[in-house]
Amino acid sequence: MAGTEIFGKEELAAVRDVIERKMIHRYGSHAARNGIYRVEEFENRAREISGARHALAVANGTAALIVALKGIGIQPGDEVITSPFTFIATVEAIVACNAVPVLGDIDETLSLDPASAERLISKRTRAIMPVHMFGAAADMDRFAELGKKYGIPVIEDACEVVGGTYKGRMLGSLGTCGTWSFDPNKTLTVGEGGIVFTDSEEIHSRMDCYHDHGHIHSKEHDRGAEGKSGLGVNFRLSELQGALGLVALQKMDYALGLLRSAKKRILEAVSDTGIVPRPTHNDEGDTASHVIFMLPSAESAVKFRDAAVSAG
């Protein structure tokens, strides 16, 4: 389910408010905006929901991954261990930092296998990036253990599991950093947008400056009068997207409820067929954005696919 399927009058009102106030930029113009900062409100609400100490809204999920890598200090030539089974943005973010993606194996849940990741750790490894695939969590207990054992930051690519949990904790809040995406194909969308979570004030500060041309943000100074921490890029989110994000988070439980209800009906309907659903590391936290079946061979998988397409 794409997030636009649940768009309604709430989104129209949120966007209209921003346009009528003519306040699109998330920073500056402090005297004219009457204390209204929609992106900041979006970040604060996401932080409350996730349980993370800090949240930074950015232009998209890919930007979130890049900003997270920059935040932990990834340098050219550093190695980042990640999954070979993911959307290309995971690898693109690593390459964008001039780092080296090192691809492990996946386990039966289709997520990065922690044992494989451990075998790939080298003196050049600077991060491990598990990907929570198709709505379900990677084995975060094991990745937390690896991070602690080797002193390596763990970055959760949680772009596909907004609202998903692992043993009661929100995905994206378990690693050194974690990322959510709100692109048009996601269950919740702001058009284009993403968020990075971290509990580290130092990492958050570096990410905050990097995502906006190195600006050191302060409401004591207007735009352009604040200090600079160095070079950065433009991965800012606009107030329009921030306003949409607030509505999206209000609809999170509703959207997840729709997905989980639909998935339950599907699994019940095929329960006596012998078709086996994908195992997960935590069934209760699955966002139910996908229904994945594990079939015994490639041939049977193709046959199933063709039958499903034929049936509409």
DOLOKE-23428 format. One record per residue (C-alpha): residue in three letters; x, y, z. Coordinates in steps of 0.25 Angstrom, whole numbers, plus 5000, padded with zeros to 4 digits. Layout:
BEGIN
ALAXYZ...
This chain:
BEGIN
MET500050005000ALA500650134996GLY500450255006THR499650334996GLU498550234997ILE498150295010PHE498350435007GLY497150525010LYS496650655015GLU497750655026GLU498850665016LEU498150775009ALA497950855021ALA499450835025VAL499950885012ARG499050995011ASP499451045024VAL500951055020ILE500551125007GLU499651225013ARG500751265023LYS501751265011MET502851205020ILE503451085012HIS504851085017ARG505151005030TYR506151105035GLY506251255037SER505151365037HIS505051345052ALA504251475054ALA503251455043ARG502851305046ASN502251325059GLY502951205065ILE502451105055TYR503451005050ARG502750885044VAL504050805040GLU504450825055GLU503150775060PHE503250655050GLU504550625056ASN504050635070ARG502850545068ALA503750445060ARG504750445072GLU503650425082ILE503050305074SER504350245072GLY504950255086ALA506250315080ARG506850435086HIS507050515073ALA506450515060LEU506850595047ALA505850605035VAL506550605022ALA506150605007ASN505950455005GLY506350315010THR507650315002ALA508050445008ALA507750385022LEU508750275019ILE509850365014VAL509650465026ALA509750355036LEU511050305029LYS511650445030GLY511150455044ILE511950335049GLY513150385041ILE513250295029GLN514450335021PRO514850295007GLY515350145006ASP514650105019GLU513849975018VAL512349965021ILE511749825022THR510349815017SER509349725010PRO509349684996PHE507849674996THR507349814997PHE506949934989ILE508149994982ALA508150124991THR508750045002VAL510050024993GLU509950154986ALA510050225000ILE511350155003VAL511950184990ALA511450334991CYS512350345003ASN513550284995ALA513450165004VAL513450015000PRO512249925001VAL512549785006LEU511349695003GLY511049585013ASP510049465011ILE508549475015ASP507849385025GLU506549315023THR505749445027LEU506449515014SER507249605024LEU508749615026ASP509249485033PRO510049535045ALA511049415044SER511349445030ALA511549595034GLU512549555045ARG513349475036LEU513549595027ILE514049685038SER515449735035LYS516349845040ARG515749945030THR514249915035ARG513650045040ALA512150005040ILE511149895039MET509849935032PRO508749825033VAL507549845025HIS506149815030MET505549755018PHE504049755013GLY503449805026ALA504249705036ALA505449725045ALA506849675043ASP507449605055MET507749725063ASP508149655076ARG509349585068PHE509649715061ALA509749795075GLU510649685080LEU511549695068GLY511549855069LYS511949845084LYS512949725082TYR513749795071GLY513449945074ILE512749965061PRO511550055059VAL510349985054ILE509450065044GLU508050015042ASP507450035028ALA506050035033CYS505550105021GLU504549995018VAL504049975032VAL503450105037GLY502650075049GLY503249935050THR503749885064TYR504749785069LYS504449725083GLY503649845086ARG504649945081MET504450035069LEU505349995057GLY506250105054SER506550135068LEU507350015072GLY508650045065THR509750155066CYS508850215055GLY507550175048THR506850225036TRP505350235031SER504850275017PHE503550345013ASP503650334998PRO502450314989ASN502550164990LYS502550155005THR501350125014LEU501550265019THR501950375010VAL502250525009GLY502550514994GLU504050504997GLY504650505011GLY505450425021ILE505950435036VAL507150395043PHE507150345057THR508250345067ASP508450345082SER509850425081GLU509750575082GLU511150575075ILE510750495063HIS509450575062SER510150705062ARG511050665051MET509950615043ASP509150735045CYS510250825040TYR510650735028HIS509150725023ASP509050875021HIS510350935015GLY511150925029HIS510251025036ILE510151025051HIS508751045053SER508251145064LYS506951215066GLU507851335072HIS508351365058ASP507551385045ARG507951305033GLY509351335028ALA509751395041GLU510051265048GLY511451195049LYS511951085039SER512550955043GLY513150925030LEU512650875017GLY511350795014VAL510250775004ASN508750815003PHE507850705008ARG506850795015LEU505450765016SER504450875013GLU503250925023LEU502250865013GLN502850725015GLY502950745030ALA501550775030LEU501150655022GLY502050575031LEU501250615044VAL500050565037ALA500750435033LEU501150405047GLN499750425052LYS499250325042MET500350215045ASP499550125054TYR498350135044ALA499250095032LEU499949985039GLY498649935044LEU498149925029LEU499349855025ARG499349755037SER497949725035ALA498049695020LYS499349605022LYS498549525033ARG497449495023ILE498449455013LEU499149355022GLU497849295027ALA497349275013VAL498649195009SER498849125023ASP498448985018THR499148995005GLY500548955010ILE501149095005VAL502149145016PRO502249285019ARG503549355021PRO504049335035THR504449465043HIS505249495055ASN504049565062ASP502649535056GLU501949635065GLY502749755059ASP502549725045THR501949845037ALA501249745028SER501649825016HIS501949705008VAL501449555008ILE502649465005PHE502549315003MET503749225003LEU503649114992PRO504448984991SER505149014977ALA505349124967GLU504349054958SER503249044968ALA503449194971VAL503349234956LYS502049144955PHE501449214967ARG501749344961ASP501149314948ALA499949254955ALA499749384963VAL499949474951SER498949394943ALA497949404955GLY498049554955
